[in-house]
Amino acid sequence: MNPSGLKQLLGLLLLLSLPFSVFAKDFKEGVEYSRLTPEVSTTSGDKIEIVEFFWYGCPHCYQFEPTLDKWLKNKPDNVHFIRIPAPLNPSWIPHTKAYYALEMMGLGEKHHMALFTAIHEKRQRIFNFDAIAGFLEKAGVDKQAFTSSYNSFAVEMRTRKAMQMSKQYKLEGVPLVAVNGKYTVSPTQTKGYQGMIDVTNYLIEKEAKTAN
């Protein structure tokens, strides 16, 4: 090996020997993420709670979904993930109730992306109960069972809880990711969806270090 090649190899080995933290992005509070005041109580025990607030009618939520889904497949073991279909105004409530109704029926994951796709790719106007029930019936969901679940006391209570959490997290728009009841991350702060994931991972690591 010539001297130039040897020098390059030694330089590469030196870089590889440096700790990972040298390369880690040091995200700043108030820039790439915000701190919640007061903090919100979490329900995930000793795991770090990650909450995603979304709305099926939101194009940004739809665009964020593939990036989020990729992260979910490899999320850290110390993380508990929760989706909240945020009812920021009355017109969003049918989607909130539909999400919880399907979840109670064990059909949430099966139809989650289908609703997003129908609204944003196929331009279907699925924004009220009749439209949602009709769409799901065509997809093979028993309409009577869905209606019963949609109108149930349990779904009503979960919808009210989603409203309460939207207020606690001071939600102004979606998508939004909240980390352990302490921080929030939005695409406007991170300038993109992968950025949201990068900052979320950074905050998970930060919380993990705090716990140790």
Accessible surface in RSA format (square Angstrom, percent):
REM  Atomic radii and reference values for relative SASA: ProtOr
REM  Chains: A
REM  Algorithm: Lee & Richards
REM  Probe-radius: 1.40
REM  Slices: 20
REM RES _ NUM      All-atoms   Total-Side   Main-Chain    Non-polar    All polar
REM                ABS   REL    ABS   REL    ABS   REL    ABS   REL    ABS   REL
RES MET A   1   168.72  87.4  79.45  52.6  89.27 212.6  94.33  80.2  74.39  98.6
RES ASN A   2    95.80  66.1  84.57  81.7  11.23  27.0  33.70  81.1  62.10  60.0
RES PRO A   3   114.44  83.4 104.58  95.3   9.86  35.8 109.45  90.4   4.99  31.0
RES SER A   4    71.21  60.2  62.32  83.2   8.89  20.5  42.49  90.5  28.72  40.2
RES GLY A   5    21.87  27.0   0.00   N/A  21.87  27.0  18.42  50.5   3.45   7.7
RES LEU A   6    86.57  48.2  86.57  61.9   0.00   0.0  86.57  60.8   0.00   0.0
RES LYS A   7   160.25  78.2 153.25  94.0   7.00  16.7  99.12  89.2  61.12  65.1
RES GLN A   8   131.71  73.7 117.61  86.0  14.10  33.6  45.22  96.3  86.49  65.6
RES LEU A   9    72.17  40.2  67.65  48.4   4.52  11.4  71.69  50.3   0.48   1.3
RES LEU A  10   102.75  57.2  97.80  70.0   4.95  12.4  98.09  68.9   4.66  12.5
RES GLY A  11    32.44  40.0   0.00   N/A  32.44  40.0  30.72  84.3   1.72   3.9
RES LEU A  12    96.11  53.5  92.95  66.5   3.16   7.9  94.40  66.3   1.71   4.6
RES LEU A  13    94.30  52.5  89.15  63.8   5.14  12.9  89.46  62.8   4.84  13.0
RES LEU A  14   117.00  65.2 112.35  80.4   4.65  11.7 116.52  81.8   0.48   1.3
RES LEU A  15    92.91  51.7  92.02  65.8   0.88   2.2  92.22  64.8   0.69   1.9
RES LEU A  16   131.14  73.0 102.10  73.0  29.05  73.0 105.79  74.3  25.36  68.2
RES SER A  17    83.27  70.4  46.34  61.8  36.93  85.1  49.02 104.4  34.25  48.0
RES LEU A  18    68.44  38.1  57.61  41.2  10.83  27.2  58.17  40.9  10.27  27.6
RES PRO A  19    80.81  58.9  69.40  63.3  11.41  41.5  80.76  66.7   0.05   0.3
RES PHE A  20   149.79  74.9 137.82  85.4  11.97  31.1 141.21  85.6   8.58  24.6
RES SER A  21    78.93  66.7  61.78  82.4  17.15  39.5  45.01  95.8  33.92  47.5
RES VAL A  22    88.89  58.5  57.03  51.6  31.86  76.8  65.18  56.6  23.71  64.3
RES PHE A  23   121.79  60.9  90.56  56.1  31.23  81.3  96.07  58.2  25.72  73.6
RES ALA A  24    45.08  41.5  25.18  38.9  19.90  45.3  31.18  43.9  13.90  36.8
RES LYS A  25   124.49  60.7 110.49  67.8  14.01  33.4  61.78  55.6  62.72  66.8
RES ASP A  26   102.87  72.1  90.44  90.0  12.43  29.4  36.28  85.4  66.59  66.4
RES PHE A  27    27.83  13.9  23.97  14.8   3.86  10.1  24.03  14.6   3.80  10.9
RES LYS A  28   135.43  66.1 131.76  80.8   3.67   8.7  77.46  69.7  57.97  61.8
RES GLU A  29    87.21  50.1  64.17  48.5  23.04  54.9  21.78  42.1  65.43  53.4
RES GLY A  30    62.91  77.6   0.00   N/A  62.91  77.6  30.65  84.1  32.27  72.3
RES VAL A  31    82.43  54.2  72.14  65.3  10.29  24.8  75.88  65.9   6.55  17.8
RES GLU A  32    29.90  17.2  29.90  22.6   0.00   0.0   8.32  16.1  21.58  17.6
RES TYR A  33     7.47   3.5   7.47   4.3   0.00   0.0   0.00   0.0   7.47   9.2
RES SER A  34    42.69  36.1  41.59  55.5   1.10   2.5  24.13  51.4  18.56  26.0
RES ARG A  35   105.32  44.2  81.52  41.6  23.80  56.7  30.94  42.3  74.38  45.1
RES LEU A  36    10.94   6.1   7.26   5.2   3.68   9.3   8.49   6.0   2.46   6.6
RES THR A  37    94.76  67.4  89.27  90.5   5.49  13.1  72.45  97.3  22.31  33.7
RES PRO A  38   104.35  76.1  98.61  89.9   5.74  20.9 103.43  85.4   0.92   5.7
RES GLU A  39    95.82  55.0  72.63  54.9  23.19  55.2  26.97  52.2  68.85  56.2
RES VAL A  40    14.48   9.5   5.33   4.8   9.16  22.1   9.33   8.1   5.15  14.0
RES SER A  41   103.37  87.3  79.70 106.4  23.67  54.5  48.08 102.4  55.28  77.4
RES THR A  42    51.26  36.5  25.07  25.4  26.18  62.4   2.80   3.8  48.46  73.3
RES THR A  43   115.68  82.3  80.19  81.3  35.49  84.6  73.49  98.7  42.19  63.8
RES SER A  44    15.77  13.3   0.12   0.2  15.65  36.1   8.41  17.9   7.36  10.3
RES GLY A  45    73.71  90.9   0.00   N/A  73.71  90.9  45.10 123.8  28.60  64.1
RES ASP A  46   146.45 102.6 105.26 104.8  41.19  97.4  53.38 125.6  93.07  92.8
RES LYS A  47    92.72  45.2  86.86  53.3   5.86  13.9  47.97  43.2  44.75  47.7
RES ILE A  48    12.63   7.2  12.37   9.2   0.26   0.6  12.63   9.1   0.00   0.0
RES GLU A  49     2.95   1.7   2.60   2.0   0.34   0.8   0.27   0.5   2.68   2.2
RES ILE A  50     0.97   0.6   0.97   0.7   0.00   0.0   0.97   0.7   0.00   0.0
RES VAL A  51     0.79   0.5   0.79   0.7   0.00   0.0   0.79   0.7   0.00   0.0
RES GLU A  52     0.21   0.1   0.21   0.2   0.00   0.0   0.00   0.0   0.21   0.2
RES PHE A  53     0.00   0.0   0.00   0.0   0.00   0.0   0.00   0.0   0.00   0.0
RES PHE A  54     0.58   0.3   0.58   0.4   0.00   0.0   0.58   0.3   0.00   0.0
RES TRP A  55    45.64  18.3  44.29  21.4   1.34   3.2  45.45  24.2   0.19   0.3
RES TYR A  56     1.82   0.9   1.69   1.0   0.14   0.4   0.21   0.2   1.61   2.0
RES GLY A  57    11.72  14.5   0.00   N/A  11.72  14.5   0.00   0.0  11.72  26.2
RES CYS A  58     7.87   6.0   6.94   7.7   0.93   2.2   3.62   9.2   4.25   4.6
RES PRO A  59    65.98  48.1  65.98  60.1   0.00   0.0  65.98  54.5   0.00   0.0
RES HIS A  60    94.66  51.7  94.66  65.8   0.00   0.0  62.75  64.7  31.91  37.1
RES CYS A  61     0.02   0.0   0.02   0.0   0.00   0.0   0.02   0.0   0.00   0.0
RES TYR A  62    38.93  18.2  38.14  21.7   0.79   2.1  28.96  21.8   9.97  12.3
RES GLN A  63    92.64  51.8  78.36  57.3  14.28  34.0  29.50  62.8  63.14  47.9
RES PHE A  64     0.00   0.0   0.00   0.0   0.00   0.0   0.00   0.0   0.00   0.0
RES GLU A  65     3.72   2.1   3.72   2.8   0.00   0.0   1.37   2.6   2.36   1.9
RES PRO A  66    83.48  60.8  69.44  63.3  14.04  51.0  77.09  63.6   6.40  39.7
RES THR A  67    32.34  23.0  26.10  26.5   6.24  14.9   9.37  12.6  22.97  34.7
RES LEU A  68     2.50   1.4   2.50   1.8   0.00   0.0   2.50   1.8   0.00   0.0
RES ASP A  69    57.61  40.4  57.61  57.3   0.00   0.0   9.39  22.1  48.22  48.1
RES LYS A  70   151.48  73.9 148.11  90.9   3.38   8.0  93.27  84.0  58.21  62.0
RES TRP A  71    21.48   8.6  13.82   6.7   7.67  18.0  20.10  10.7   1.39   2.3
RES LEU A  72    37.70  21.0  25.00  17.9  12.69  31.9  25.19  17.7  12.50  33.6
RES LYS A  73   156.92  76.6 120.13  73.7  36.79  87.6  79.88  71.9  77.03  82.1
RES ASN A  74   121.17  83.6  91.19  88.1  29.98  72.2  36.61  88.1  84.55  81.7
RES LYS A  75    65.85  32.1  52.55  32.2  13.31  31.7  28.79  25.9  37.07  39.5
RES PRO A  76    47.80  34.8  36.61  33.4  11.19  40.7  47.78  39.5   0.02   0.1
RES ASP A  77   130.92  91.7 117.26 116.7  13.66  32.3  41.88  98.6  89.04  88.8
RES ASN A  78    55.82  38.5  50.05  48.4   5.77  13.9  37.10  89.3  18.72  18.1
RES VAL A  79     0.95   0.6   0.00   0.0   0.95   2.3   0.00   0.0   0.95   2.6
RES HIS A  80    81.61  44.6  80.35  55.8   1.26   3.2  44.89  46.3  36.72  42.7
RES PHE A  81    33.97  17.0  15.89   9.8  18.08  47.0  15.89   9.6  18.08  51.7
RES ILE A  82    44.88  25.5  41.20  30.7   3.67   8.9  44.88  32.3   0.00   0.0
RES ARG A  83    24.45  10.3  14.25   7.3  10.21  24.3   2.15   2.9  22.31  13.5
RES ILE A  84     4.45   2.5   4.45   3.3   0.00   0.0   4.45   3.2   0.00   0.0
RES PRO A  85     2.51   1.8   2.16   2.0   0.35   1.3   2.51   2.1   0.00   0.0
RES ALA A  86     0.67   0.6   0.00   0.0   0.67   1.5   0.00   0.0   0.67   1.8
RES PRO A  87    11.68   8.5   0.00   0.0  11.68  42.4   0.00   0.0  11.68  72.6
RES LEU A  88    59.83  33.3  30.75  22.0  29.09  73.1  31.88  22.4  27.95  75.2
RES ASN A  89    60.75  41.9  55.48  53.6   5.27  12.7  30.09  72.4  30.66  29.6
RES PRO A  90   111.40  81.2 102.35  93.3   9.05  32.9 103.04  85.1   8.36  51.9
RES SER A  91    75.29  63.6  57.61  76.9  17.68  40.7  56.35 120.0  18.94  26.5
RES TRP A  92    27.96  11.2  27.74  13.4   0.21   0.5  23.28  12.4   4.68   7.6
RES ILE A  93    43.91  25.0  43.91  32.7   0.00   0.0  43.91  31.6   0.00   0.0
RES PRO A  94    24.17  17.6  24.17  22.0   0.00   0.0  24.17  20.0   0.00   0.0
RES HIS A  95     4.00   2.2   3.85   2.7   0.15   0.4   3.55   3.7   0.45   0.5
RES THR A  96     0.90   0.6   0.88   0.9   0.02   0.1   0.00   0.0   0.90   1.4
RES LYS A  97    31.86  15.5  31.86  19.5   0.00   0.0   5.32   4.8  26.53  28.3
RES ALA A  98     0.13   0.1   0.13   0.2   0.00   0.0   0.13   0.2   0.00   0.0
RES TYR A  99    15.85   7.4  15.45   8.8   0.40   1.0   6.81   5.1   9.03  11.1
RES TYR A 100    10.98   5.1  10.98   6.2   0.00   0.0   1.71   1.3   9.27  11.4
RES ALA A 101     0.00   0.0   0.00   0.0   0.00   0.0   0.00   0.0   0.00   0.0
RES LEU A 102     2.15   1.2   2.15   1.5   0.00   0.0   2.15   1.5   0.00   0.0
RES GLU A 103    68.85  39.5  55.32  41.9  13.52  32.2  28.47  55.1  40.38  33.0
RES MET A 104    94.76  49.1  55.87  37.0  38.90  92.6  63.75  54.2  31.01  41.1
RES MET A 105    56.14  29.1  23.93  15.8  32.21  76.7  33.65  28.6  22.49  29.8
RES GLY A 106    66.59  82.1   0.00   N/A  66.59  82.1  35.56  97.6  31.03  69.5
RES LEU A 107    44.76  24.9  44.39  31.8   0.38   1.0  44.76  31.4   0.00   0.0
RES GLY A 108    12.15  15.0   0.00   N/A  12.15  15.0   8.34  22.9   3.81   8.5
RES GLU A 109   139.59  80.1 119.48  90.4  20.11  47.9  68.09 131.7  71.50  58.4
RES LYS A 110   147.73  72.1 116.98  71.8  30.76  73.2  77.78  70.0  69.95  74.5
RES HIS A 111     6.93   3.8   6.93   4.8   0.00   0.0   2.96   3.1   3.97   4.6
RES HIS A 112     7.10   3.9   6.69   4.6   0.42   1.1   7.01   7.2   0.09   0.1
RES MET A 113    73.82  38.2  73.42  48.6   0.40   1.0  72.91  62.0   0.91   1.2
RES ALA A 114    38.91  35.8  26.48  40.9  12.43  28.3  34.95  49.2   3.96  10.5
RES LEU A 115     0.34   0.2   0.34   0.2   0.00   0.0   0.34   0.2   0.00   0.0
RES PHE A 116     0.02   0.0   0.02   0.0   0.00   0.0   0.02   0.0   0.00   0.0
RES THR A 117    34.22  24.3  34.22  34.7   0.00   0.0  23.59  31.7  10.63  16.1
RES ALA A 118     1.73   1.6   1.35   2.1   0.38   0.9   1.46   2.1   0.28   0.7
RES ILE A 119    11.17   6.4   5.99   4.5   5.17  12.5   5.99   4.3   5.17  14.0
RES HIS A 120    21.37  11.7  13.56   9.4   7.81  20.0   7.12   7.3  14.25  16.6
RES GLU A 121   111.45  64.0  82.44  62.4  29.00  69.1  29.26  56.6  82.18  67.1
RES LYS A 122   136.63  66.7 110.82  68.0  25.82  61.5  61.90  55.7  74.73  79.6
RES ARG A 123   185.05  77.7 163.43  83.3  21.62  51.5  65.97  90.2 119.08  72.2
RES GLN A 124    71.78  40.1  64.61  47.2   7.16  17.1  29.58  63.0  42.19  32.0
RES ARG A 125   193.15  81.1 172.45  87.9  20.70  49.3  69.81  95.4 123.34  74.7
RES ILE A 126     5.40   3.1   5.40   4.0   0.00   0.0   5.40   3.9   0.00   0.0
RES PHE A 127    63.18  31.6  55.85  34.6   7.33  19.1  56.02  34.0   7.15  20.5
RES ASN A 128    84.32  58.1  84.32  81.5   0.00   0.0  29.55  71.1  54.77  52.9
RES PHE A 129    52.25  26.1  49.56  30.7   2.69   7.0  49.56  30.0   2.69   7.7
RES ASP A 130   108.34  75.9  99.46  99.0   8.88  21.0  31.42  73.9  76.92  76.7
RES ALA A 131    30.68  28.2  15.65  24.2  15.03  34.2  27.28  38.4   3.39   9.0
RES ILE A 132     0.14   0.1   0.14   0.1   0.00   0.0   0.14   0.1   0.00   0.0
RES ALA A 133     1.06   1.0   0.00   0.0   1.06   2.4   0.29   0.4   0.77   2.1
RES GLY A 134    23.72  29.3   0.00   N/A  23.72  29.3  22.99  63.1   0.74   1.6
RES PHE A 135    37.17  18.6  30.53  18.9   6.65  17.3  34.38  20.8   2.79   8.0
RES LEU A 136     1.04   0.6   1.04   0.7   0.00   0.0   1.04   0.7   0.00   0.0
RES GLU A 137    89.89  51.6  78.20  59.2  11.69  27.8  21.72  42.0  68.17  55.7
RES LYS A 138   192.69  94.0 152.34  93.5  40.35  96.1 103.45  93.1  89.24  95.1
RES ALA A 139    47.25  43.4  17.15  26.5  30.10  68.5  30.48  42.9  16.77  44.4
RES GLY A 140    69.10  85.2   0.00   N/A  69.10  85.2  36.60 100.4  32.50  72.8
RES VAL A 141     6.76   4.5   1.89   1.7   4.87  11.7   4.42   3.8   2.34   6.4
RES ASP A 142    87.51  61.3  73.18  72.8  14.32  33.9  34.68  81.6  52.82  52.7
RES LYS A 143    90.05  43.9  84.15  51.6   5.90  14.0  37.64  33.9  52.41  55.8
RES GLN A 144   150.44  84.1 141.79 103.6   8.65  20.6  49.54 105.4 100.90  76.5
RES ALA A 145    43.75  40.2  32.57  50.3  11.19  25.4  40.43  56.9   3.33   8.8
RES PHE A 146     0.46   0.2   0.46   0.3   0.00   0.0   0.46   0.3   0.00   0.0
RES THR A 147    40.21  28.6  40.21  40.8   0.00   0.0  36.74  49.4   3.47   5.2
RES SER A 148    75.71  64.0  61.87  82.6  13.83  31.9  32.60  69.4  43.11  60.4
RES SER A 149    13.46  11.4   7.65  10.2   5.81  13.4  12.93  27.5   0.53   0.7
RES TYR A 150    15.67   7.3  15.64   8.9   0.03   0.1   9.08   6.8   6.60   8.1
RES ASN A 151    97.92  67.5  67.96  65.7  29.96  72.1  27.70  66.7  70.22  67.9
RES SER A 152    30.12  25.5  20.74  27.7   9.38  21.6  29.47  62.7   0.65   0.9
RES PHE A 153   153.22  76.7 141.14  87.4  12.07  31.4 145.84  88.4   7.38  21.1
RES ALA A 154    41.87  38.5  34.34  53.0   7.53  17.1  39.63  55.8   2.24   5.9
RES VAL A 155     0.00   0.0   0.00   0.0   0.00   0.0   0.00   0.0   0.00   0.0
RES GLU A 156    57.65  33.1  57.65  43.6   0.00   0.0  21.96  42.5  35.69  29.1
RES MET A 157    66.32  34.3  61.24  40.5   5.08  12.1  31.91  27.1  34.41  45.6
RES ARG A 158    92.50  38.8  89.60  45.7   2.90   6.9  33.16  45.3  59.34  36.0
RES THR A 159     2.56   1.8   2.56   2.6   0.00   0.0   2.56   3.4   0.00   0.0
RES ARG A 160   138.03  58.0 133.18  67.9   4.86  11.6  42.03  57.4  96.00  58.2
RES LYS A 161   101.58  49.6  97.63  59.9   3.95   9.4  64.52  58.1  37.07  39.5
RES ALA A 162     1.01   0.9   0.00   0.0   1.01   2.3   0.79   1.1   0.22   0.6
RES MET A 163    64.13  33.2  62.21  41.2   1.92   4.6  37.50  31.9  26.63  35.3
RES GLN A 164    88.09  49.3  83.41  61.0   4.68  11.1  30.28  64.4  57.82  43.9
RES MET A 165    21.15  11.0  21.15  14.0   0.00   0.0  11.06   9.4  10.09  13.4
RES SER A 166     6.17   5.2   4.62   6.2   1.55   3.6   5.01  10.7   1.16   1.6
RES LYS A 167   165.43  80.7 147.26  90.4  18.17  43.3  96.27  86.7  69.16  73.7
RES GLN A 168    73.09  40.9  59.69  43.6  13.41  31.9  28.19  60.0  44.90  34.1
RES TYR A 169     3.48   1.6   0.37   0.2   3.11   8.1   0.00   0.0   3.48   4.3
RES LYS A 170   120.59  58.8 100.07  61.4  20.52  48.9  81.47  73.3  39.12  41.7
RES LEU A 171    15.94   8.9   0.18   0.1  15.76  39.6   0.81   0.6  15.13  40.7
RES GLU A 172   169.33  97.2 132.28 100.1  37.05  88.2  52.18 100.9 117.16  95.7
RES GLY A 173    35.40  43.7   0.00   N/A  35.40  43.7  29.00  79.6   6.40  14.3
RES VAL A 174    20.70  13.6   3.13   2.8  17.57  42.3   4.02   3.5  16.68  45.2
RES PRO A 175     3.05   2.2   0.73   0.7   2.32   8.4   0.73   0.6   2.32  14.4
RES LEU A 176    20.02  11.1  20.02  14.3   0.00   0.0  20.02  14.1   0.00   0.0
RES VAL A 177     2.62   1.7   2.62   2.4   0.00   0.0   2.62   2.3   0.00   0.0
RES ALA A 178     0.32   0.3   0.17   0.3   0.15   0.3   0.17   0.2   0.15   0.4
RES VAL A 179     0.00   0.0   0.00   0.0   0.00   0.0   0.00   0.0   0.00   0.0
RES ASN A 180    31.27  21.6  25.75  24.9   5.53  13.3   0.49   1.2  30.79  29.8
RES GLY A 181     1.16   1.4   0.00   N/A   1.16   1.4   0.41   1.1   0.74   1.7
RES LYS A 182    46.37  22.6  46.37  28.4   0.00   0.0  18.37  16.5  27.99  29.8
RES TYR A 183     5.25   2.5   5.25   3.0   0.00   0.0   0.02   0.0   5.23   6.4
RES THR A 184    13.04   9.3  13.04  13.2   0.00   0.0   1.57   2.1  11.47  17.3
RES VAL A 185     0.00   0.0   0.00   0.0   0.00   0.0   0.00   0.0   0.00   0.0
RES SER A 186    18.43  15.6  18.43  24.6   0.00   0.0  14.80  31.5   3.63   5.1
RES PRO A 187    25.53  18.6  22.26  20.3   3.27  11.9  22.46  18.5   3.07  19.1
RES THR A 188   118.47  84.3  94.82  96.1  23.65  56.4  86.35 116.0  32.12  48.5
RES GLN A 189    39.78  22.2  29.95  21.9   9.84  23.4  24.78  52.7  15.01  11.4
RES THR A 190    19.40  13.8   0.97   1.0  18.43  43.9   3.94   5.3  15.46  23.4
RES LYS A 191   185.73  90.6 146.81  90.1  38.92  92.7 116.58 104.9  69.14  73.7
RES GLY A 192    27.44  33.8   0.00   N/A  27.44  33.8  25.98  71.3   1.46   3.3
RES TYR A 193    49.47  23.1  46.31  26.3   3.16   8.2  39.17  29.4  10.29  12.7
RES GLN A 194    99.80  55.8  96.72  70.7   3.07   7.3  57.34 122.0  42.46  32.2
RES GLY A 195    17.87  22.0   0.00   N/A  17.87  22.0  13.76  37.8   4.11   9.2
RES MET A 196     0.03   0.0   0.03   0.0   0.00   0.0   0.03   0.0   0.00   0.0
RES ILE A 197     9.16   5.2   9.16   6.8   0.00   0.0   9.16   6.6   0.00   0.0
RES ASP A 198    61.27  42.9  55.58  55.3   5.70  13.5  13.70  32.2  47.57  47.4
RES VAL A 199     0.46   0.3   0.46   0.4   0.00   0.0   0.46   0.4   0.00   0.0
RES THR A 200     2.50   1.8   2.50   2.5   0.00   0.0   2.21   3.0   0.29   0.4
RES ASN A 201    57.09  39.4  52.89  51.1   4.19  10.1  24.38  58.7  32.71  31.6
RES TYR A 202    55.08  25.7  48.03  27.3   7.05  18.3  38.44  28.9  16.64  20.5
RES LEU A 203     0.00   0.0   0.00   0.0   0.00   0.0   0.00   0.0   0.00   0.0
RES ILE A 204     7.53   4.3   7.53   5.6   0.00   0.0   7.53   5.4   0.00   0.0
RES GLU A 205    86.49  49.7  83.39  63.1   3.09   7.4  31.86  61.6  54.62  44.6
RES LYS A 206    70.20  34.2  64.25  39.4   5.95  14.2  25.48  22.9  44.72  47.6
RES GLU A 207     8.19   4.7   5.24   4.0   2.95   7.0   0.40   0.8   7.78   6.4
RES ALA A 208    26.60  24.5  23.21  35.8   3.39   7.7  26.19  36.9   0.42   1.1
RES LYS A 209   140.46  68.5 125.29  76.9  15.16  36.1  81.54  73.4  58.91  62.8
RES THR A 210    94.40  67.1  65.16  66.1  29.24  69.7  57.46  77.2  36.94  55.8
RES ALA A 211    89.01  81.8  46.35  71.5  42.67  97.1  57.86  81.5  31.15  82.5
RES ASN A 212   156.84 108.2  96.52  93.3  60.33 145.3  55.71 134.1 101.14  97.8
END  Absolute sums over single chains surface
CHAIN  1 A    12065.9       9723.1       2342.8       7074.6       4991.3
END  Absolute sums over all chains
TOTAL         12065.9       9723.1       2342.8       7074.6       4991.3
